[in-house]
């Protein structure tokens, strides 16, 4: 974990600065969701006119539980209790813009599986970006997921992440 964090810090420190207007970015985030859930998302964003964004993403979710024998969270009940994955698209229209920050509402949908059956998810939320001097963006999200045919119907939580600019 320390090596991954160090590599992420070095990447952020050495990336070149590019304008964020109508840019393409790759992003990664992790979040905690109610009740006993965690998710990770990797995405590619394409900014359109008026700073609205289309996002194409892949996400993984795990829900941990208590071990029936000891009553605590064990490695087995953390990693193998309930897992899902999905791929999808989201549209993020701009609602707040200041000098170095942007706020966007996030609407999206994804399809995937919980390794036993097909699930669909509707994504709603708000995302707030902080643009750093070198073009890297730090952001947080408040999210609400409505899961169709999954173990959870609603997933509510927060996520934090980083966006790196891409140049062709």
Residue, then its C-alpha position, 0 to 999 in steps of 0.5 A: x500500500x505504501x508503494x502504491x501511494x508513493x507511486x501516485x505521489x510521484x506521478x502527481x508531482x511529475x505530470x506536465x501541466x495542461x489546460x483543463x478546458x475541453x480536456x481528457x482525464x483519467x481518474x481513480x477513486x475509492x469510497x465508503x458506502x452505507x452499510x458496510x460497503x466500499x467501492x473503487x472506480x477507474x474512469x475516463x472523462x471527456x469534457x464538452x462545451x460549457x465544462x460539462x463532462x461525459x464519464x466512462x467508468x468501471x467500478x468494483x464494490x464489496x460489502x463486508x460482514x461479521x464472521x459467524x464464528x467469532x462475531x468480528x470482521x475477518x479477512x474471509x468475511x471482508x473480501x468474500x462476503x458480497x462483491x459486484x462489478x460494473x461498467x457504465x457511463x455518466x453525464x456530469x453537467x456543471x452547476x458551480x464554477x469558481x476560479x480553481x473549483x468545479x461542481x457537477x451533478x452526476x447522472x449515470x447508469x451501469x451494468x454488471x454482475x455479482x458473479x451469480x446474476x446480472x445487475x443494473x445500477x442507476x448513479x446519482x450524486x454530486x462531484x466537486x473538483x479542485x484543480x491544482x497548479x500542474x493540472x491534476x485534479x483532486x475531487x470528492x463525490x457524494x453518491x447514491x446508487x440504486x441497484x436493480x437485482x442486487x443484494x442492496x437496493x440503495x448504496x449511499x456514501x462518499x468517495x475521494x479521488x484524483x484525476x490526471x490529464x491526458x494528452x494525445 
